[in-house]
Amino acid sequence: RREYNQVRPHSALRYRPPAPEAIMPNILT
């Protein structure tokens, strides 16, 4: 589904965290 990809685009990277906030600050720093 395309919607699922939009909700969790980072999941396609290699992992799928419980929340985008958990990875957002990780890649920001």
MARBA-3410 file (N, C-alpha, C, O; in Angstrom, 1 decimal):
29
0.8,-1.2,0.0,0.0,0.0,0.0,0.9,1.3,0.0,1.9,1.3,0.7 ~ 0.4,2.3,-0.7,1.2,3.5,-0.8,1.1,4.3,0.5,2.0,5.0,1.0 ~ -0.1,4.2,1.1,-0.4,4.9,2.4,0.6,4.5,3.5,1.1,5.3,4.2 ~ 0.8,3.2,3.5,1.7,2.6,4.6,3.1,3.1,4.4,3.8,3.4,5.4 ~ 3.5,3.3,3.1,4.8,3.8,2.9,5.0,5.3,3.3,6.0,5.7,3.7
3.9,6.0,3.2,3.9,7.4,3.6,3.9,7.6,5.1,4.5,8.5,5.7 ~ 3.3,6.6,5.8,3.2,6.7,7.2,4.5,6.3,7.9,5.0,6.9,8.8 ~ 5.2,5.3,7.3,6.5,4.8,7.8,7.5,4.7,6.7,7.8,3.6,6.3 ~ 7.9,5.8,6.1,8.9,5.7,5.0,10.3,5.2,5.5,11.0,4.6,4.8 ~ 10.6,5.5,6.8,11.9,5.1,7.3,11.9,3.6,7.5,13.0,3.0,7.6
10.7,3.0,7.6,10.7,1.5,7.8,11.3,0.8,6.6,11.8,-0.3,6.8 ~ 11.2,1.4,5.5,11.8,0.8,4.3,13.3,0.9,4.3,14.0,0.1,3.6 ~ 13.9,1.7,5.1,15.3,1.8,5.2,15.9,0.5,5.7,16.8,0.0,5.0 ~ 15.5,0.0,6.8,16.0,-1.3,7.3,15.4,-1.7,8.6,15.6,-2.8,9.1 ~ 14.6,-0.8,9.2,14.0,-1.1,10.5,12.7,-0.2,10.7,12.5,0.7,9.9
11.9,-0.6,11.6,10.6,0.1,11.8,10.4,0.4,13.3,9.8,-0.4,14.0 ~ 10.8,1.5,13.8,10.6,1.9,15.2,9.2,2.2,15.5,8.3,2.3,14.6 ~ 8.8,2.2,16.8,7.4,2.3,17.2,6.9,3.7,16.9,5.7,3.9,16.7 ~ 7.8,4.7,16.8,7.4,6.1,16.5,8.5,6.8,15.8,9.7,6.5,16.0 ~ 8.1,7.7,14.9,9.1,8.4,14.0,10.0,9.3,14.9,11.1,9.7,14.6
9.4,9.7,16.1,10.2,10.6,17.0,11.4,9.9,17.5,12.4,10.5,18.0 ~ 11.3,8.6,17.6,12.4,7.8,18.2,13.6,7.8,17.2,14.7,7.7,17.7 ~ 13.4,8.0,15.9,14.5,8.0,15.0,14.8,9.4,14.5,15.9,9.7,14.1 ~ 13.8,10.2,14.5,14.0,11.6,14.0,15.2,12.3,14.7,16.1,12.7,14.0 ~ 15.2,12.4,16.0,16.3,13.0,16.7,17.6,12.2,16.5,18.7,12.8,16.6
17.5,11.0,16.2,18.7,10.1,16.0,19.4,10.5,14.7,20.7,10.6,14.7 ~ 18.7,10.8,13.7,19.3,11.1,12.4,19.6,12.6,12.3,20.4,13.0,11.5 ~ 18.9,13.3,13.1,19.1,14.8,13.2,20.5,15.1,13.7,21.2,16.0,13.2 ~ 20.9,14.4,14.8,22.2,14.7,15.4,23.3,14.1,14.6,24.5,14.2,15.0
END
